């Protein structure tokens, strides 16, 4: 037998995602039992987790609204095809969510391209996945994505603060010029 355990930093990264208000969904081609056990090991889901198998998922376009919502709220998908990954990304986007998709294979390329931001693995990822993605991870670590989000949020907040500062300091100048133009 062999074991390919998840990286040790994954549970902490998933916890950081939850704290930051980011929902992590696992879509894999692995067997449902394998996907469930990995999801439990990394803290993505609890022991009572239900895995949706790609075979039972079928075509997302044929689902009822209730079933579509149930699928959108699921956390683990196994044995999903590239088309189903693409459709799942579209399903989340249609619900108004911003979707980041990670992947490393040719089968991930359509979903990487469709996602708001596709993130490909730079070391073990295929050339097709790297070309389809908007961002390539040089270290293939999920925790790098979490760190990038954290830094991006800091930058965004700084831009907001700077804009508010500029507007408050220069509001009198803007009003003076606008008043002069109006007169």
C-alpha atoms as an extended CHARMM CRD file, in Angstrom:
* protein
*
       183  EXT
         1         1  UNK       CA              0.0000000000        0.0000000000        0.0000000000  PROA      1               0.0000000000
         2         2  UNK       CA              0.9420000000        3.6330000000       -0.1920000000  PROA      2               0.0000000000
         3         3  UNK       CA             -0.1830000000        6.8370000000        1.3880000000  PROA      3               0.0000000000
         4         4  UNK       CA             -0.2790000000       10.3030000000       -0.1360000000  PROA      4               0.0000000000
         5         5  UNK       CA             -1.2860000000       12.4490000000        2.8350000000  PROA      5               0.0000000000
         6         6  UNK       CA             -2.4180000000       16.0530000000        2.4650000000  PROA      6               0.0000000000
         7         7  UNK       CA              0.1410000000       18.7230000000        3.2990000000  PROA      7               0.0000000000
         8         8  UNK       CA              0.3950000000       19.5650000000        6.9810000000  PROA      8               0.0000000000
         9         9  UNK       CA             -0.4880000000       23.2450000000        6.4010000000  PROA      9               0.0000000000
        10        10  UNK       CA             -3.8570000000       22.5440000000        4.7500000000  PROA      10              0.0000000000
        11        11  UNK       CA             -6.0250000000       22.3830000000        7.9370000000  PROA      11              0.0000000000
        12        12  UNK       CA             -4.6800000000       25.7480000000        9.1310000000  PROA      12              0.0000000000
        13        13  UNK       CA             -5.2140000000       27.2590000000        5.6790000000  PROA      13              0.0000000000
        14        14  UNK       CA             -8.8150000000       26.0200000000        5.5610000000  PROA      14              0.0000000000
        15        15  UNK       CA             -9.3810000000       27.4450000000        9.0370000000  PROA      15              0.0000000000
        16        16  UNK       CA             -7.9570000000       30.7910000000        7.8870000000  PROA      16              0.0000000000
        17        17  UNK       CA            -10.3130000000       30.7020000000        4.8920000000  PROA      17              0.0000000000
        18        18  UNK       CA            -13.3190000000       30.1560000000        7.1710000000  PROA      18              0.0000000000
        19        19  UNK       CA            -12.2140000000       33.0140000000        9.4200000000  PROA      19              0.0000000000
        20        20  UNK       CA            -11.8720000000       35.2510000000        6.3660000000  PROA      20              0.0000000000
        21        21  UNK       CA            -15.3600000000       34.3270000000        5.1220000000  PROA      21              0.0000000000
        22        22  UNK       CA            -14.1130000000       32.1670000000        2.2630000000  PROA      22              0.0000000000
        23        23  UNK       CA            -15.8800000000       28.8920000000        1.5470000000  PROA      23              0.0000000000
        24        24  UNK       CA            -13.7400000000       26.0170000000        0.3100000000  PROA      24              0.0000000000
        25        25  UNK       CA            -15.3230000000       23.3820000000       -1.9280000000  PROA      25              0.0000000000
        26        26  UNK       CA            -13.5000000000       20.2260000000       -2.9710000000  PROA      26              0.0000000000
        27        27  UNK       CA            -14.0290000000       18.8670000000       -6.4990000000  PROA      27              0.0000000000
        28        28  UNK       CA            -11.9900000000       15.8200000000       -7.3810000000  PROA      28              0.0000000000
        29        29  UNK       CA            -11.8560000000       12.9090000000       -9.7370000000  PROA      29              0.0000000000
        30        30  UNK       CA            -11.0040000000       10.6240000000       -6.8050000000  PROA      30              0.0000000000
        31        31  UNK       CA            -13.2770000000        7.9200000000       -5.4310000000  PROA      31              0.0000000000
        32        32  UNK       CA            -15.9860000000        9.2640000000       -3.0590000000  PROA      32              0.0000000000
        33        33  UNK       CA            -14.5710000000        7.4030000000       -0.0330000000  PROA      33              0.0000000000
        34        34  UNK       CA            -11.1060000000        8.8410000000       -0.6880000000  PROA      34              0.0000000000
        35        35  UNK       CA            -12.5000000000       12.3440000000       -1.1810000000  PROA      35              0.0000000000
        36        36  UNK       CA            -14.5460000000       12.1270000000        2.0250000000  PROA      36              0.0000000000
        37        37  UNK       CA            -11.5960000000       10.8990000000        4.1020000000  PROA      37              0.0000000000
        38        38  UNK       CA             -9.2760000000       13.6070000000        2.7730000000  PROA      38              0.0000000000
        39        39  UNK       CA            -11.9300000000       16.2770000000        3.4000000000  PROA      39              0.0000000000
        40        40  UNK       CA            -12.3120000000       15.0580000000        6.9860000000  PROA      40              0.0000000000
        41        41  UNK       CA             -8.5340000000       14.8590000000        7.5010000000  PROA      41              0.0000000000
        42        42  UNK       CA             -8.0010000000       18.4800000000        6.4330000000  PROA      42              0.0000000000
        43        43  UNK       CA            -10.9640000000       19.7810000000        8.4160000000  PROA      43              0.0000000000
        44        44  UNK       CA            -13.0640000000       20.7430000000        5.4210000000  PROA      44              0.0000000000
        45        45  UNK       CA            -16.0560000000       18.7400000000        6.6350000000  PROA      45              0.0000000000
        46        46  UNK       CA            -17.1580000000       16.7760000000        9.6890000000  PROA      46              0.0000000000
        47        47  UNK       CA            -17.7180000000       13.0460000000       10.0890000000  PROA      47              0.0000000000
        48        48  UNK       CA            -21.3380000000       13.3450000000        8.9140000000  PROA      48              0.0000000000
        49        49  UNK       CA            -20.3220000000       14.8330000000        5.5620000000  PROA      49              0.0000000000
        50        50  UNK       CA            -22.0670000000       13.7720000000        2.3950000000  PROA      50              0.0000000000
        51        51  UNK       CA            -20.0690000000       13.4900000000       -0.8000000000  PROA      51              0.0000000000
        52        52  UNK       CA            -21.8550000000       14.1180000000       -4.0750000000  PROA      52              0.0000000000
        53        53  UNK       CA            -20.6890000000       11.6830000000       -6.7210000000  PROA      53              0.0000000000
        54        54  UNK       CA            -20.3820000000       12.9230000000      -10.2930000000  PROA      54              0.0000000000
        55        55  UNK       CA            -22.4950000000        9.9870000000      -11.4600000000  PROA      55              0.0000000000
        56        56  UNK       CA            -25.4470000000       11.0570000000       -9.3270000000  PROA      56              0.0000000000
        57        57  UNK       CA            -24.8440000000       14.7070000000      -10.1660000000  PROA      57              0.0000000000
        58        58  UNK       CA            -25.4480000000       14.2630000000      -13.8680000000  PROA      58              0.0000000000
        59        59  UNK       CA            -26.0000000000       17.3560000000      -15.9910000000  PROA      59              0.0000000000
        60        60  UNK       CA            -26.4280000000       20.4610000000      -13.8280000000  PROA      60              0.0000000000
        61        61  UNK       CA            -28.6890000000       22.0500000000      -16.4230000000  PROA      61              0.0000000000
        62        62  UNK       CA            -31.2870000000       19.3080000000      -15.8440000000  PROA      62              0.0000000000
        63        63  UNK       CA            -31.5360000000       19.8220000000      -12.0680000000  PROA      63              0.0000000000
        64        64  UNK       CA            -34.5470000000       21.2600000000      -10.2890000000  PROA      64              0.0000000000
        65        65  UNK       CA            -34.0880000000       24.5210000000       -8.3930000000  PROA      65              0.0000000000
        66        66  UNK       CA            -34.1310000000       22.7160000000       -5.0280000000  PROA      66              0.0000000000
        67        67  UNK       CA            -31.5500000000       20.1650000000       -6.1590000000  PROA      67              0.0000000000
        68        68  UNK       CA            -29.4200000000       22.9260000000       -7.7090000000  PROA      68              0.0000000000
        69        69  UNK       CA            -29.3810000000       24.7570000000       -4.3590000000  PROA      69              0.0000000000
        70        70  UNK       CA            -28.5140000000       21.5220000000       -2.5540000000  PROA      70              0.0000000000
        71        71  UNK       CA            -25.5960000000       20.9950000000       -4.9420000000  PROA      71              0.0000000000
        72        72  UNK       CA            -24.4460000000       24.6020000000       -4.5210000000  PROA      72              0.0000000000
        73        73  UNK       CA            -24.3240000000       24.1440000000       -0.7460000000  PROA      73              0.0000000000
        74        74  UNK       CA            -22.3500000000       20.8750000000       -0.8950000000  PROA      74              0.0000000000
        75        75  UNK       CA            -18.7010000000       20.9050000000        0.1520000000  PROA      75              0.0000000000
        76        76  UNK       CA            -17.2640000000       17.7530000000       -1.4510000000  PROA      76              0.0000000000
        77        77  UNK       CA            -17.6910000000       16.3770000000       -4.9640000000  PROA      77              0.0000000000
        78        78  UNK       CA            -16.0410000000       13.1670000000       -6.1910000000  PROA      78              0.0000000000
        79        79  UNK       CA            -15.6840000000       11.5340000000       -9.5860000000  PROA      79              0.0000000000
        80        80  UNK       CA            -16.5990000000       14.7730000000      -11.3310000000  PROA      80              0.0000000000
        81        81  UNK       CA            -15.8940000000       15.2400000000      -15.0120000000  PROA      81              0.0000000000
        82        82  UNK       CA            -14.2700000000       18.3590000000      -16.4920000000  PROA      82              0.0000000000
        83        83  UNK       CA            -17.6870000000       19.4350000000      -17.7850000000  PROA      83              0.0000000000
        84        84  UNK       CA            -19.1970000000       19.0810000000      -14.3120000000  PROA      84              0.0000000000
        85        85  UNK       CA            -16.3660000000       21.1320000000      -12.7870000000  PROA      85              0.0000000000
        86        86  UNK       CA            -17.0630000000       23.8440000000      -15.3490000000  PROA      86              0.0000000000
        87        87  UNK       CA            -20.8080000000       23.7030000000      -14.5990000000  PROA      87              0.0000000000
        88        88  UNK       CA            -20.1930000000       23.8470000000      -10.8330000000  PROA      88              0.0000000000
        89        89  UNK       CA            -18.1110000000       26.9990000000      -11.2860000000  PROA      89              0.0000000000
        90        90  UNK       CA            -20.9340000000       28.5080000000      -13.3570000000  PROA      90              0.0000000000
        91        91  UNK       CA            -23.4980000000       27.4660000000      -10.7380000000  PROA      91              0.0000000000
        92        92  UNK       CA            -21.6330000000       29.3240000000       -7.9970000000  PROA      92              0.0000000000
        93        93  UNK       CA            -21.1100000000       32.3670000000      -10.2080000000  PROA      93              0.0000000000
        94        94  UNK       CA            -24.8180000000       32.4480000000      -11.0790000000  PROA      94              0.0000000000
        95        95  UNK       CA            -25.5180000000       32.6320000000       -7.3310000000  PROA      95              0.0000000000
        96        96  UNK       CA            -23.4320000000       35.8190000000       -7.1760000000  PROA      96              0.0000000000
        97        97  UNK       CA            -20.3290000000       34.2430000000       -5.6820000000  PROA      97              0.0000000000
        98        98  UNK       CA            -16.7880000000       35.0950000000       -6.7150000000  PROA      98              0.0000000000
        99        99  UNK       CA            -15.1120000000       31.8280000000       -7.6260000000  PROA      99              0.0000000000
       100       100  UNK       CA            -11.4400000000       30.9360000000       -7.4520000000  PROA      100             0.0000000000
       101       101  UNK       CA            -10.5980000000       27.5360000000       -8.8980000000  PROA      101             0.0000000000
       102       102  UNK       CA             -7.3710000000       25.6280000000       -8.3470000000  PROA      102             0.0000000000
       103       103  UNK       CA             -6.2350000000       22.8200000000      -10.5680000000  PROA      103             0.0000000000
       104       104  UNK       CA             -3.2670000000       21.0630000000      -12.0460000000  PROA      104             0.0000000000
       105       105  UNK       CA             -4.4660000000       18.9590000000      -14.9460000000  PROA      105             0.0000000000
       106       106  UNK       CA             -5.8200000000       19.2240000000      -18.4540000000  PROA      106             0.0000000000
       107       107  UNK       CA             -9.2330000000       18.2300000000      -17.0660000000  PROA      107             0.0000000000
       108       108  UNK       CA             -9.2150000000       21.3720000000      -14.8790000000  PROA      108             0.0000000000
       109       109  UNK       CA             -8.4640000000       23.8120000000      -17.7130000000  PROA      109             0.0000000000
       110       110  UNK       CA            -12.0770000000       24.6730000000      -18.7150000000  PROA      110             0.0000000000
       111       111  UNK       CA            -13.0650000000       25.4040000000      -15.0970000000  PROA      111             0.0000000000
       112       112  UNK       CA             -9.8170000000       27.3450000000      -14.4980000000  PROA      112             0.0000000000
       113       113  UNK       CA            -10.6150000000       29.5130000000      -17.5070000000  PROA      113             0.0000000000
       114       114  UNK       CA            -14.2690000000       30.0280000000      -16.4780000000  PROA      114             0.0000000000
       115       115  UNK       CA            -13.5590000000       30.9100000000      -12.8230000000  PROA      115             0.0000000000
       116       116  UNK       CA            -13.1990000000       34.5340000000      -11.7670000000  PROA      116             0.0000000000
       117       117  UNK       CA             -9.6140000000       33.6430000000      -10.9710000000  PROA      117             0.0000000000
       118       118  UNK       CA             -8.0430000000       30.3700000000      -12.0200000000  PROA      118             0.0000000000
       119       119  UNK       CA             -5.0480000000       29.2310000000       -9.9900000000  PROA      119             0.0000000000
       120       120  UNK       CA             -2.8280000000       26.5480000000      -11.5030000000  PROA      120             0.0000000000
       121       121  UNK       CA             -0.1090000000       24.5540000000       -9.8180000000  PROA      121             0.0000000000
       122       122  UNK       CA              3.2930000000       25.5700000000      -11.1630000000  PROA      122             0.0000000000
       123       123  UNK       CA              5.3240000000       22.5190000000      -10.1780000000  PROA      123             0.0000000000
       124       124  UNK       CA              3.0720000000       19.5490000000      -10.8780000000  PROA      124             0.0000000000
       125       125  UNK       CA              0.5550000000       21.3790000000      -13.0470000000  PROA      125             0.0000000000
       126       126  UNK       CA              0.3130000000       20.7390000000      -16.7540000000  PROA      126             0.0000000000
       127       127  UNK       CA              1.1590000000       23.3850000000      -19.3180000000  PROA      127             0.0000000000
       128       128  UNK       CA             -2.5030000000       23.5000000000      -20.3720000000  PROA      128             0.0000000000
       129       129  UNK       CA             -3.6320000000       24.2570000000      -16.8090000000  PROA      129             0.0000000000
       130       130  UNK       CA             -0.9560000000       26.9490000000      -16.3960000000  PROA      130             0.0000000000
       131       131  UNK       CA             -2.0140000000       28.6350000000      -19.6430000000  PROA      131             0.0000000000
       132       132  UNK       CA             -5.7300000000       28.5230000000      -18.7470000000  PROA      132             0.0000000000
       133       133  UNK       CA             -5.1940000000       30.0050000000      -15.2810000000  PROA      133             0.0000000000
       134       134  UNK       CA             -4.9380000000       33.6650000000      -14.3510000000  PROA      134             0.0000000000
       135       135  UNK       CA             -2.3650000000       32.8890000000      -11.6500000000  PROA      135             0.0000000000
       136       136  UNK       CA              0.2650000000       30.1590000000      -11.2490000000  PROA      136             0.0000000000
       137       137  UNK       CA              1.5040000000       29.0350000000       -7.8340000000  PROA      137             0.0000000000
       138       138  UNK       CA              5.2410000000       28.4710000000       -7.8380000000  PROA      138             0.0000000000
       139       139  UNK       CA              5.1440000000       26.3070000000       -4.7040000000  PROA      139             0.0000000000
       140       140  UNK       CA              1.8380000000       24.4180000000       -5.2620000000  PROA      140             0.0000000000
       141       141  UNK       CA              0.7430000000       25.2990000000       -1.7070000000  PROA      141             0.0000000000
       142       142  UNK       CA             -2.8690000000       26.1270000000       -0.8530000000  PROA      142             0.0000000000
       143       143  UNK       CA             -1.5810000000       28.2260000000        2.0460000000  PROA      143             0.0000000000
       144       144  UNK       CA              0.0680000000       30.5330000000       -0.5160000000  PROA      144             0.0000000000
       145       145  UNK       CA             -3.3920000000       31.3600000000       -1.8780000000  PROA      145             0.0000000000
       146       146  UNK       CA             -4.5800000000       32.2040000000        1.6350000000  PROA      146             0.0000000000
       147       147  UNK       CA             -1.5500000000       34.4570000000        2.1900000000  PROA      147             0.0000000000
       148       148  UNK       CA             -2.1570000000       36.1730000000       -1.1680000000  PROA      148             0.0000000000
       149       149  UNK       CA             -5.7910000000       36.8340000000       -0.2580000000  PROA      149             0.0000000000
       150       150  UNK       CA             -4.7340000000       38.2590000000        3.0950000000  PROA      150             0.0000000000
       151       151  UNK       CA             -2.2160000000       40.6000000000        1.4290000000  PROA      151             0.0000000000
       152       152  UNK       CA             -4.7160000000       41.5840000000       -1.2610000000  PROA      152             0.0000000000
       153       153  UNK       CA             -7.2800000000       42.5350000000        1.3630000000  PROA      153             0.0000000000
       154       154  UNK       CA             -4.7060000000       44.6600000000        3.1900000000  PROA      154             0.0000000000
       155       155  UNK       CA             -3.8450000000       46.4550000000       -0.0480000000  PROA      155             0.0000000000
       156       156  UNK       CA             -7.5370000000       46.9870000000       -0.8500000000  PROA      156             0.0000000000
       157       157  UNK       CA             -8.2100000000       48.4540000000        2.6090000000  PROA      157             0.0000000000
       158       158  UNK       CA             -5.1930000000       50.7530000000        2.2440000000  PROA      158             0.0000000000
       159       159  UNK       CA             -6.4700000000       51.9910000000       -1.1110000000  PROA      159             0.0000000000
       160       160  UNK       CA             -9.8930000000       52.6580000000        0.4310000000  PROA      160             0.0000000000
       161       161  UNK       CA             -8.3410000000       54.5720000000        3.3120000000  PROA      161             0.0000000000
       162       162  UNK       CA             -6.1070000000       56.5860000000        1.0080000000  PROA      162             0.0000000000
       163       163  UNK       CA             -9.0290000000       57.4610000000       -1.2550000000  PROA      163             0.0000000000
       164       164  UNK       CA            -11.1250000000       58.5630000000        1.7230000000  PROA      164             0.0000000000
       165       165  UNK       CA             -8.1830000000       60.6250000000        2.9950000000  PROA      165             0.0000000000
       166       166  UNK       CA             -7.6700000000       62.3100000000       -0.3760000000  PROA      166             0.0000000000
       167       167  UNK       CA            -11.3550000000       63.0750000000       -0.7700000000  PROA      167             0.0000000000
       168       168  UNK       CA            -11.6950000000       64.4950000000        2.7410000000  PROA      168             0.0000000000
       169       169  UNK       CA             -8.5640000000       66.6530000000        2.3820000000  PROA      169             0.0000000000
       170       170  UNK       CA             -9.3750000000       67.8860000000       -1.0750000000  PROA      170             0.0000000000
       171       171  UNK       CA            -13.1380000000       68.2380000000       -0.7390000000  PROA      171             0.0000000000
       172       172  UNK       CA            -12.8490000000       71.9780000000       -0.1210000000  PROA      172             0.0000000000
       173       173  UNK       CA            -10.7580000000       72.3830000000       -3.2750000000  PROA      173             0.0000000000
       174       174  UNK       CA            -13.2450000000       70.3430000000       -5.2900000000  PROA      174             0.0000000000
       175       175  UNK       CA            -16.1660000000       72.3950000000       -3.9840000000  PROA      175             0.0000000000
       176       176  UNK       CA            -14.3140000000       75.6750000000       -4.6510000000  PROA      176             0.0000000000
       177       177  UNK       CA            -13.5190000000       74.7090000000       -8.2510000000  PROA      177             0.0000000000
       178       178  UNK       CA            -17.0390000000       73.3530000000       -8.8230000000  PROA      178             0.0000000000
       179       179  UNK       CA            -18.5220000000       76.5460000000       -7.3450000000  PROA      179             0.0000000000
       180       180  UNK       CA            -16.3300000000       78.7190000000       -9.5680000000  PROA      180             0.0000000000
       181       181  UNK       CA            -17.3500000000       76.7200000000      -12.6210000000  PROA      181             0.0000000000
       182       182  UNK       CA            -21.0040000000       77.0100000000      -11.6730000000  PROA      182             0.0000000000
       183       183  UNK       CA            -20.7240000000       80.7870000000      -11.2700000000  PROA      183             0.0000000000
